[in-house]
Every structure is written in C-alpha cells, then in structure tokens.
Amino acid sequence: MTSKMPDGKAMRDGQIFSARLNNVVTTEREFDELVTKSLPELLDRATSQTKRFLRETNQWGDDITHEKLALRWGYELVERFVVFGRTEVPCRPFFLLDSLIAKSFSQPDPLCYHKELLTPVGRFLDGLASRAVVSRDALIALFYHFYGFSQAHVVKLLGFGQAESQRVYKNFERWRQSGWQRTMNETGLSLSEIEVLEQELRARPDHLNNEVDRLMPVLQSHYRKSEPEHYPCLSEQKWGQLFHDDYGHDYRVWHLAFCRDCFMEVADHRQAELSNGSKPQVNLHIHPLKKGGVLALFGGDRGGRQHGHTRAQRLSRTSA
C-alpha cells in the first residue's frame, strides 16, 4: 500500500498507519468498535512515538530496560486515548492519537517555557494552541482567532470542495457552541481577564496584534512537535503542486494552522490569484465568530470586531 507525501513521493508501507484509523468515525459506538479491533496497531504506534521522543531528548538507551519503558508508556497512552477519544467524536482516530501523544510529551513548564506566556494574552494563545493539538474544532478555529478568517475564508484558503467545506462549517459551529468556553475553562482565564483583553484589543489593536505576532513563533515551534514527521514546511512550488493535484487535505489544515510562515506564504499566494489585496496579517479575535458573521479578510479592521466594512475577498477558485 502506498500514499503520497506532501512532496508527491510515495510513502513506504511501514510509514502508513492503518487506513481504518485514518477514516472519520462519527459515533461513539463506531469509535469503540474500531479501537477494539485495532488495539495492536494503536499500541505499536504509541510505543514507536515514545521511542522517538526518548531518542530526540537524548533519554533513549538501546537495551531491554528502555524497550520495556517505551512499551509501558505506550500502554498508558493508549488507555488515555480509549477514554479520551470517545469525547472527541467525530474524529480521525489516527490524527487524534498522534495529537494526544504529542501533547503528552510537550506539556510546558511555564517557569522554564516562556515567561511571557503567563500574561493574559499569552495564556489565551497557549490555551488555544494546546487545545488545537487534540481538537479539530480548535485547530480550525486558530485561523479565525489568529488571522480573522471566517469559515468561508478557511474553505477557500485550504482549497476544499463541498464535503470538506461542510466539515469546516461544523467545526466553527461546535467551537462556537461549546469548544471555546471549554478551552477558556481549561486555561483558567476569568471573565474579567477576558474582558481586559477585549478592552485592550479595542483600544490598542495594533499593539496587541504585534504582541501576538511576536509570541506566535514561540507557541508554534513548541506545538509543532505534534505534527506527524512527514509534515515538513514546503517550498512555494510544492505548495502549488499540493493544491493543484488536490491531495494532503489534513496536511493543509494542520501545518498551516501551526506554521505562520507557511500560512503567510500560502494565503498571500492564493489571495493574489484573484485580486491585488493587502498582505495577510495577524488579526486577533478573542471570542468565537458569531453565527452568520462575515469578516473583511485582509487590510481591514484589526480590532477583533465581528463585522467589517471592507469587501470580503476570495482566496481560491474552489467553491465552498
């Protein structure tokens, strides 16, 4: 069995995780049945990722002791996945397992991680990114909170067709209904702290957006550890090929949400296909997009408001 990597090359059989686990499951029952049948594959994946982590952090020893340690951690990770995954349906088990493993191995200690993430805006951004590692709803929402992209803009940026477009709209809806509040609860941000952020965004939007722009590389370099190893940054030519050949949908979502440089390059290129609008830029939004919200995309209001007056600009020839 072979599959394309982002650079168009075929992947070896050993690099392919079970196709069953790469499909979307839509019910808890379907999730339970699939996991029960796939436990050996899940354990193998979790154990392999554990070994990789230990090697990359110079904690690995090529002996039976470390083999047993990796296996034990693999069991623990799969146990957490079995319990946690049922709450994330609909999901792709393959994607969710990788995300949970990466999050487990990348929990930051705030005192030695980055002191500026202890500020309200730092905690807000860290909370969004941390949640996005294990939730597609939050992952899609990053495009809105970081850049002001509505669901229609996300669809056009990513070049999605009708089926994937519907998923994006559902991601926005679930995030609006419960995902955002759940994430704020997890970060520990109080209502008063959120209101202070809103007030600062209204009063000094450029100042706060510049702060976000400065902190994003710190966050993204940390949470990019969650990416599958075949998700590298691409050249402009390879990005163009990926969109032209219409493959790598999960890759587009994950990598562009967590890599500002690639996002800016792709957004600028796809924006330029249809108009000569402004360059993409950081445009922080605190609350989720209101139902029916329409935003100006580039060069418009950077104050985090829900409705702009500049004409929304298209990003892609692909219809939503």
C-alpha positions in Angstrom: 0.0 0.0 0.0 1.4 3.5 -0.9 0.3 7.0 -0.4 1.5 10.5 -1.4 3.6 12.6 0.9 3.3 16.4 0.6 6.3 16.4 -1.9 4.4 13.9 -4.1 6.6 10.9 -3.3 5.2 7.6 -2.4 5.3 6.5 1.2 6.6 3.0 2.2 4.2 0.5 3.7 5.9 0.9 7.1 5.1 4.6 7.1 1.4 4.1 6.6 -0.8 3.8 9.7 -3.9 1.7 9.3 -6.2 3.1 6.8 -9.1 2.2 9.1 -7.7 4.5 11.7 -7.3 7.3 9.2 -11.0 7.4 8.3 -13.5 9.6 10.1 -15.6 7.9 12.8 -18.9 9.6 13.5 -20.4 7.8 16.6 -19.0 6.6 19.9 -20.1 3.1 19.0 -18.1 3.2 15.8 -15.1 4.5 17.6 -15.3 1.8 20.3 -15.6 -1.0 17.6 -12.7 0.4 15.6 -10.5 0.8 18.6 -11.2 -2.7 19.9 -10.2 -4.2 16.5 -7.1 -2.0 16.2 -5.5 -2.2 19.7 -2.3 -3.8 18.5 -1.8 -1.1 15.9 -2.6 1.6 18.3 -0.1 0.2 20.9 2.6 -0.1 18.2 2.0 3.5 17.2 2.1 4.8 20.7 5.2 2.8 21.6 7.0 4.0 18.4 6.2 7.6 19.2 7.5 7.1 22.7 10.8 5.7 21.4 11.1 8.6 19.0 10.5 11.1 21.9 13.1 9.5 24.1 15.7 9.5 21.3 15.1 13.1 20.4 15.5 14.2 24.0 18.7 12.0 24.5 17.0 9.8 27.0 17.0 6.6 25.0 19.2 3.6 25.6 19.3 0.6 23.3 18.5 -2.0 25.9 15.7 -4.1 27.3 15.0 -1.6 30.1 14.2 1.2 27.7 12.2 -1.1 25.5 10.0 -2.0 28.5 9.7 1.7 29.4 8.5 2.6 25.9 6.0 -0.3 26.0 4.7 0.7 29.4 4.2 4.3 28.3 2.6 3.1 25.1 0.0 1.2 27.1 -0.7 4.2 29.2 -1.1 6.5 26.2 -3.5 4.0 24.5 -5.5 3.7 27.7 -5.9 7.5 27.8 -6.7 7.6 24.1 -9.5 5.0 24.5 -11.2 7.1 27.2 -10.5 10.5 25.8 -11.3 9.7 22.2 -14.9 8.9 22.8 -15.4 12.6 23.8 -13.9 13.8 20.5 -16.2 12.1 18.1 -16.4 12.8 15.2 -12.7 12.4 14.7 -10.0 10.6 12.8 -8.5 8.2 15.3 -5.1 8.3 13.6 -4.9 12.1 13.9 -6.3 12.1 17.4 -3.9 9.5 18.7 -0.9 11.3 17.3 -2.1 14.6 18.8 -2.7 13.1 22.2 0.7 11.5 22.3 2.4 14.7 21.2 0.5 16.8 23.7 1.5 14.4 26.5 5.2 14.8 25.6 5.1 18.5 25.1 3.4 19.8 28.3 5.3 23.0 29.1 6.5 24.1 32.5 5.6 27.8 32.4 8.6 28.8 34.5 11.1 27.4 32.1 9.0 27.5 28.9 8.4 31.2 28.2 7.6 33.7 31.0 5.6 35.9 28.7 3.0 33.2 28.2 2.0 33.8 31.8 0.3 37.1 30.7 -3.4 37.0 29.9 -2.8 37.2 26.1 -0.1 34.5 26.4 -2.3 32.2 28.4 -5.1 32.8 25.9 -2.9 31.9 22.9 -1.3 28.9 24.7 -4.8 27.6 25.6 -5.9 27.8 22.0 -2.8 26.1 20.7 -2.9 23.4 23.4 -6.5 22.6 22.6 -5.9 22.6 18.9 -3.4 19.7 19.3 -6.3 17.4 20.3 -9.4 19.0 18.7 -10.0 19.7 15.0 -12.7 22.2 16.1 -10.0 24.2 17.9 -7.5 23.6 15.1 -9.8 25.2 12.5 -10.7 28.0 15.0 -7.0 29.1 15.0 -7.4 30.5 11.6 -10.1 32.8 13.0 -8.6 33.7 16.3 -5.1 34.4 14.8 -6.0 35.9 11.5 -9.7 36.7 11.4 -10.6 34.1 8.9 -14.3 33.1 8.7 -15.4 29.6 7.8 -15.8 30.7 4.1 -12.3 32.1 4.1 -10.8 29.0 5.6 -12.5 26.8 3.0 -11.1 29.0 0.2 -7.6 29.2 1.7 -7.4 25.4 2.1 -9.0 24.8 -1.4 -11.6 22.5 -0.1 -14.6 21.0 -2.0 -18.1 20.6 -0.8 -17.6 17.6 1.5 -14.6 19.1 3.4 -16.3 22.5 3.4 -19.2 21.1 5.4 -16.8 19.8 8.0 -15.3 23.3 8.4 -18.7 24.8 8.9 -19.5 22.2 11.5 -16.1 22.8 13.2 -17.0 26.5 13.5 -20.4 25.7 14.9 -19.2 23.3 17.6 -16.5 25.7 18.6 -19.0 28.5 18.9 -21.4 26.4 20.9 -19.1 24.8 23.4 -15.5 24.4 22.3 -14.4 28.0 23.0 -15.9 28.1 26.5 -14.4 24.7 27.4 -11.0 25.9 26.3 -11.3 29.1 28.3 -12.2 27.0 31.4 -9.2 24.8 30.8 -6.8 27.8 30.6 -8.2 29.2 33.8 -8.9 32.7 32.3 -11.5 34.5 34.3 -14.3 36.6 32.7 -12.6 39.7 33.9 -9.3 38.8 32.3 -11.1 38.1 29.0 -12.8 41.4 29.2 -9.5 43.1 29.8 -8.2 41.5 26.6 -11.3 42.7 24.7 -10.8 46.2 26.0 -7.1 46.3 25.1 -7.9 44.9 21.6 -10.5 47.7 21.1 -8.2 50.4 22.5 -4.9 49.3 21.0 -5.4 46.7 18.3 -2.1 47.2 16.6 -0.2 46.9 19.9 -1.9 43.6 20.9 -1.7 42.2 17.4 2.1 42.9 17.3 2.4 41.1 20.7 0.5 38.1 19.2 2.7 38.2 16.1 5.8 38.1 18.4 4.6 35.2 20.6 3.2 33.0 17.8 6.6 31.6 16.8 7.3 30.6 20.4 3.9 28.8 20.6 4.1 27.2 17.2 7.6 25.9 17.5 6.5 24.1 20.6 3.3 22.6 19.4 4.6 21.8 16.0 6.1 18.8 17.8 2.6 17.3 17.5 2.9 17.1 13.7 3.4 13.8 12.0 7.0 13.5 10.9 6.0 13.7 7.2 4.6 17.2 7.6 7.5 19.5 6.8 7.5 23.1 5.6 7.1 23.2 1.8 8.5 25.4 -0.9 6.2 27.7 -2.8 6.4 25.3 -5.8 5.5 22.3 -3.7 2.6 24.1 -2.1 1.3 24.9 -5.5 1.6 21.3 -6.6 -0.2 20.1 -3.5 -3.2 22.4 -4.2 -3.1 21.7 -8.0 -3.1 17.9 -7.5 -5.7 18.2 -4.7 -4.2 16.0 -2.0 -3.0 16.4 1.5 -6.1 17.9 3.0 -5.2 17.0 6.6 -1.7 18.3 6.0 -3.1 21.7 4.8 -5.2 22.1 7.9 -2.6 21.1 10.5 0.5 22.6 9.1 -0.9 26.0 8.0 -2.7 26.4 11.4 0.6 25.8 13.2 3.2 27.4 10.9 2.8 31.2 10.5 5.5 31.4 7.7 3.8 28.8 5.5 0.4 30.3 6.3 1.5 33.7 5.2 3.1 32.4 2.0 0.1 30.3 1.0 -2.5 32.9 2.0 -0.6 35.6 0.1 -0.3 33.4 -3.0 -3.9 32.2 -3.1 -5.2 35.7 -2.3 -3.1 37.1 -5.3 -4.7 34.6 -7.7 -7.9 36.7 -7.8 -7.1 40.2 -6.6 -4.4 42.6 -5.5 -5.5 42.8 -1.9 -3.4 43.5 1.1 -0.9 41.1 2.6 -2.3 38.6 5.2 -1.6 39.6 8.7 -2.2 38.7 12.3 -5.7 39.9 13.3 -6.5 38.6 16.8 -10.1 37.8 17.8 -10.9 36.8 21.4 -14.5 35.4 21.2 -15.6 32.9 18.5 -17.2 34.1 15.3 -20.8 34.8 15.8 -23.3 32.8 13.8 -23.7 34.4 10.4 -20.6 36.6 11.0 -18.9 38.0 7.9 -15.4 39.4 8.0 -13.2 41.5 5.9 -10.2 39.3 5.1 -7.1 41.4 4.6 -6.3 45.0 5.2 -9.5 45.7 7.1 -10.4 46.1 10.8 -7.7 44.7 13.1 -9.7 45.4 16.3 -11.2 41.9 16.6 -14.8 43.0 15.8 -17.2 40.5 14.3 -18.3 42.6 11.2 -16.0 44.6 8.9 -16.9 47.1 6.2 -14.3 46.1 3.7 -15.4 43.8 0.9 -14.6 40.2 1.8 -12.0 38.8 -0.7 -11.9 35.4 -2.2 -8.9 33.1 -1.7 -9.5 30.2 -4.0 -11.2 29.2 -7.2 -12.6 26.2 -5.3 -16.2 26.7 -4.5 -17.3 26.4 -0.9 
